[in-house]
């Protein structure tokens, strides 16, 4: 009887582990970089499709299939002083030197625009644009400077997804959500906020991302220097904190909030109405 129980436990454990591995291998939200949109290797034994970049299959794939090397290195990394934005966490990739045109509109310029940093790509945003600016070669990493695979249509994020309107992210911020401004300066009721925006919710230090099962992940923690809105405020580059269950792998945009009912948008914006009634 004891052997039977042990065998049964072993079978259950193996089945559970197998299910978990199958789930992670699909690159689902919250399962890590492996097989996510930021997995630039071609997978074990070359089983994963190559990113749709010119020349990637012949020169873009890391010869050692290192998952992290495209962005990070344990030794001889770019220093913060060398990085134009002062932010380089053990960085190995060529850093975008492009000038990013900030978002402007009649509503934003006189509210959030007043709190804009001189560099809209402050913090992690410039590191993101080091692949997504449409100029810097994605395969310029680990000291390599001869890469040629640039994302000419970065809006697809290495995925064959339809793109509406201007599909090229490049350096034109006029068609993208504004970044590089002090979010804490526009939140109504927030301490020190001087340009309070009524279209923004009265967020607190414990306001979570709607639709994310991680209730200990707060918006304030994803603001650079606890103030600036960057790419990382909405996206998790490592595909670990974006534990949303209503977004299948086929459309994993690494979002920290759910797409359902535009939960990510109404995490900060008031236009969602009675958002607490939404079934996430």
Secondary structure, DSSP 8 states (H G I E B T S, - for coil): -HHHHHHHHHHHHHHHHHHHHHHHHTT-TTS-STTSTT--S--GGG-S---S-TTIIIIIS-TT--SSTTTB-SSS-B-TTTSTTS--TTB-B-------B----TTTTTTGGGGB-SSTTTTHHHHHHHHHTSSS-TT-BTT--------TTGGGTTS-----S----TTBGGGS---SBBGGGTSTT-TT-SS--TTB----TT-B-TTBS-TT-BGGGGSBTTTB--HHHHB-TTSSS--BSSS-GGG---BSS-SGGGHHHHTTBGGG-SGGG---
